[in-house]
Amino acid sequence: AYSNLGASIAVSNIYINGYVALRSGSASLGSPTNPGRIYINGDLTTSIGYRSIYGDVHVNGNCDLEGVCIYDNVYVNGDLTLRREDTGIVDDARIYYTGTLTALNNVNESTLAKCSHQPTVPGFTMPDLKIPSVKSADWYAARGYVPGGDLKDNLKIFADSYTSTSGNSASNVIIIATDGDISITGGWSTVTGVFFAPNGKVTFSGGSLEGVVIASEGFFVNSWGTEVTFKNIAEYISDPD
């Protein structure tokens, strides 16, 4: 998983079955208002810039931190590297690691005092989540879904793939791309709703995205400063059927 410059993922509990690389910029991770747990089944790397990480973080791999402020505990099943003196560990937060600690560029002694070697750290199990299947085209057509069009409030799309490159904000949309990708770019301020690409990816470029993203090939944010807030699907679709 990669982050873009200045983006933030405001969600309480996150499972990532692979590595995480927060590149240059100020991309934050976790919810500052309702911090939970972040599980990373691989390495965690933060690079140039400065960002915050909220919630307990479990890293099943090495942890290489540059320009980061830690607000809750971090558990590293591997080596820990701290690369800058402005690395922050707030209040009672701690970093626990099982491997080797490397500190570069004058990391503060007060920060190092909050890093503790342990023989083991708590483990975790990745959830075995399945991507749901789509219903028939007739089922969607009978419920007001259309095959295309510019985004607008309450729009429902059912198509092989979907692309929108112009427009403003849109709320409570549902986009289902059965075989391809969903791409929303071109200066959108805020878009909210459900974005479902069971055989593709979802790409967003805009001010903020709020809702549910389900995509077999990943979710990509290409704009700077974008805020992503994940919601429960029941806020947009009340009927389980």
C-alpha positions in Angstrom: 0.0 0.0 0.0 1.2 3.5 -0.9 0.1 6.9 0.2 0.1 10.1 -1.8 1.3 13.5 -0.6 -0.7 15.0 2.2 -3.4 12.4 2.1 -5.0 10.9 5.2 -6.9 7.7 5.9 -9.3 8.4 8.7 -10.5 5.0 9.8 -10.2 3.4 13.2 -9.3 -0.3 12.4 -7.2 -1.2 9.4 -5.9 -4.5 8.1 -3.2 -4.5 5.4 -2.1 -7.9 4.1 1.3 -6.6 2.9 3.8 -3.7 3.4 3.0 -0.1 3.9 5.1 2.8 2.5 4.1 6.4 3.4 6.2 8.4 0.9 7.1 12.1 0.9 4.5 14.5 2.3 2.3 14.4 5.4 0.1 11.4 4.8 -1.5 10.4 8.2 -2.8 7.0 9.1 -5.6 6.1 11.5 -8.4 8.1 13.2 -7.4 11.0 15.5 -10.9 11.1 17.0 -11.6 7.4 17.4 -8.2 5.5 17.2 -8.3 1.8 17.0 -5.8 -0.8 15.7 -3.8 -1.0 12.6 -2.5 -4.4 11.5 0.3 -4.6 8.8 1.3 -8.0 7.6 4.7 -6.8 6.3 7.1 -3.9 6.7 6.1 -0.3 7.6 8.2 2.6 6.1 7.7 6.3 6.4 9.8 8.7 4.4 10.4 12.4 3.8 7.8 14.8 5.4 6.0 14.6 8.7 2.8 12.7 9.5 0.8 11.3 12.5 -0.2 7.7 13.2 -3.1 7.1 15.5 -4.1 3.9 17.1 -2.1 0.8 18.2 0.0 -0.5 15.3 1.0 -4.1 14.9 3.8 -4.6 12.3 4.7 -8.2 11.3 8.0 -7.1 9.8 10.5 -4.3 10.0 9.6 -0.7 10.9 11.6 2.2 9.4 10.4 5.6 10.6 11.3 9.1 9.3 9.2 12.2 10.1 6.5 10.6 12.2 4.6 11.2 15.4 3.3 8.1 17.2 0.2 8.6 19.4 -0.4 5.0 20.6 1.7 1.8 21.0 3.5 0.2 18.1 4.5 -3.5 18.2 7.2 -4.5 15.7 8.0 -8.1 15.0 11.3 -7.2 13.5 13.9 -4.4 13.4 13.2 -0.8 14.3 14.9 2.1 12.6 14.4 5.8 13.7 15.8 8.3 11.2 15.2 11.9 12.5 15.5 13.8 15.7 11.9 15.1 15.3 10.5 11.6 15.6 7.8 11.9 18.2 6.3 9.4 20.6 3.5 11.2 22.5 2.8 10.9 26.3 2.4 7.2 27.3 2.8 5.7 23.8 5.7 3.2 23.4 7.4 1.2 20.6 8.1 -2.5 21.3 10.3 -4.4 18.9 11.9 -7.9 18.7 14.9 -7.2 16.5 17.6 -4.6 16.4 17.2 -0.8 17.1 19.0 1.6 14.8 18.9 5.4 15.6 20.2 8.0 13.1 20.5 11.8 12.9 20.4 12.6 16.6 17.1 11.0 17.6 16.3 12.3 21.0 17.2 10.3 24.1 13.6 10.8 25.4 12.3 9.1 22.3 14.7 6.2 22.5 13.7 5.8 26.2 10.2 4.9 24.9 11.5 2.1 22.7 11.7 -1.3 24.4 13.2 -4.6 23.1 11.0 -7.6 23.8 11.4 -11.3 23.1 8.0 -11.4 21.5 5.2 -9.0 20.6 1.5 -9.7 20.3 0.6 -11.4 17.0 -2.6 -11.1 14.9 -4.6 -13.0 12.3 -5.6 -11.4 9.0 -9.4 -11.7 8.5 -10.5 -14.0 5.6 -12.8 -11.6 3.8 -14.4 -12.5 0.5 -15.4 -10.0 -2.1 -19.2 -10.3 -2.7 -20.6 -11.2 -6.1 -22.8 -8.9 -8.1 -26.5 -9.6 -9.0 -28.0 -9.7 -12.5 -28.2 -6.6 -14.8 -32.0 -6.8 -14.7 -32.0 -6.7 -10.9 -30.0 -3.4 -10.9 -32.1 -1.9 -13.7 -35.3 -2.6 -11.8 -33.8 -0.6 -8.9 -32.9 2.6 -10.8 -29.3 1.8 -11.7 -28.1 3.4 -15.0 -25.1 2.4 -17.2 -23.4 5.8 -17.2 -23.5 9.6 -16.7 -21.8 12.3 -14.7 -21.9 12.0 -11.0 -24.6 13.8 -9.1 -26.4 13.3 -5.8 -28.1 9.8 -5.3 -26.8 8.5 -8.7 -26.6 4.7 -9.0 -24.3 3.2 -11.7 -24.1 -0.4 -12.9 -21.6 -0.9 -15.8 -18.6 -2.9 -16.9 -16.4 0.1 -15.8 -16.9 3.7 -14.9 -15.0 7.0 -15.4 -15.8 10.5 -14.4 -13.4 13.4 -15.2 -15.4 16.5 -14.5 -17.9 17.9 -12.0 -18.3 19.1 -8.4 -19.4 17.4 -5.2 -21.8 14.4 -5.2 -23.3 12.6 -2.2 -24.8 9.2 -1.6 -23.8 7.7 -4.9 -23.4 3.9 -5.7 -21.1 2.8 -8.4 -20.7 -0.8 -9.4 -18.1 -1.8 -12.1 -18.6 -5.4 -12.8 -15.5 -6.2 -14.9 -13.2 -3.1 -14.8 -12.2 -0.1 -12.8 -13.8 3.0 -11.2 -12.0 6.3 -11.8 -13.2 9.6 -10.4 -10.9 12.5 -11.2 -11.0 16.1 -12.5 -11.4 18.4 -9.5 -14.2 16.8 -7.4 -14.5 18.5 -4.0 -16.3 15.8 -2.0 -17.8 12.5 -3.1 -19.6 10.1 -0.7 -21.1 6.7 -1.3 -20.3 3.1 -2.2 -17.7 2.2 -4.8 -17.6 -1.5 -5.8 -15.1 -3.0 -8.3 -15.0 -6.7 -7.7 -12.6 -7.3 -10.6 -10.7 -4.0 -10.8 -9.4 -1.0 -8.9 -10.8 2.3 -7.6 -8.9 5.6 -8.3 -9.9 8.9 -6.8 -8.5 12.4 -7.3 -10.2 15.2 -5.4 -10.7 16.9 -2.0 -12.3 14.1 0.0 -13.9 10.7 -0.4 -16.2 9.3 2.2 -17.9 5.9 2.2 -17.1 2.3 1.3 -14.5 1.1 -1.2 -14.5 -2.6 -2.2 -12.0 -3.4 -5.0 -10.0 -6.6 -5.7 -7.0 -4.7 -7.2 -6.8 -1.8 -4.7 -7.7 1.8 -3.9 -5.5 4.6 -5.3 -5.6 8.3 -4.3 -3.8 10.4 -6.8 -4.4 13.9 -5.5 -2.5 15.8 -2.8 -4.2 16.6 0.5 -7.1 14.2 0.0 -9.0 13.1 3.1 -10.5 9.6 3.0 -13.0 8.6 5.6 -14.4 5.1 5.5 -18.0 4.5 6.7 -20.2 1.4 7.3 -22.1 0.4 4.2 -25.3 0.5 6.2 -25.1 4.3 6.1 -25.7 4.1 2.4 -27.6 0.8 1.8 -30.1 0.0 4.5 -31.5 -3.2 3.0 -29.2 -6.2 3.3 -30.6 -7.7 0.1 
